[in-house]
């Protein structure tokens, strides 16, 4: 009886959040440990299907770093990183495109379909979804997104599908494809779609004041606080470009950005459909975390 009462309370608690977000667009950037663990992968995809079934327009943007590294190792091509970005020569780009747009994308689509959703796979080349120019010569074929055409994603959503998007971009300054950062691509797509929320799944709890102490999680950050937190060293390393992606998305019109620990099963549902916020939320000026995830 207690289990049933708990289930009922959970559903009642979720109701106002479902009412708030039904018909809204949420972009989920999917990567990290949540991608490499089979159990976590199923949990994330189940979350996405549940959101889809209650009328929320969900878009999945994914990377695939471990899979790319694994394939490069198989063919005897060494992975190399410059300033934290994968150096992408033409052979690496061929692997990036085949792994991201092929195996990883289609495996995710198949999993969503098997779990009861309706998904369709897209890559940044489809309909020139992601358009880019070379970032810098020292990174090889790594691109900077210059424009987004959201029409292929909008068409999929309008026809009742969950779009699953891989992050390869069409070169606009040369006849080639570019490898682009998945966080940035998700942010730019969220802007173009007028998304209510952008969710970045990571391998950490969120932004920590002390990286060695998870109890120092910062639950809410306003965009004006980011420069000072960076200067203090609270935002450092790989969190710097991630936080900049969040700031840019909010400046581009996204209402809220959430950095969540993808290692926690069902972290998306806990954050969006309950009173318990578990990650770091970035809000525009004047935003706050009162009232749980409804804010």
WODA-V843369 format. One record per helix or strand of 3 or more residues. SS is the DSSP state (h for helix, s for strand). FROM is the first residue (numbers start at 1). TO is the last residue. If there is no record, write none. Layout:
ss = [SS	SS]
from = [FROM	FROM]
to = [TO	TO]
//
This chain:
ss = [h	s	h	h	s	h	h	s	h	s	h	s	h	s	s	s	h	s	h	s	h	h	s	h	s	h]
from = [2	25	33	38	57	65	90	119	126	130	137	142	151	162	168	177	182	197	214	220	223	238	256	267	280	292]
to = [21	30	36	53	62	74	114	123	128	134	139	148	158	166	171	179	193	202	216	222	231	251	261	272	283	294]
//
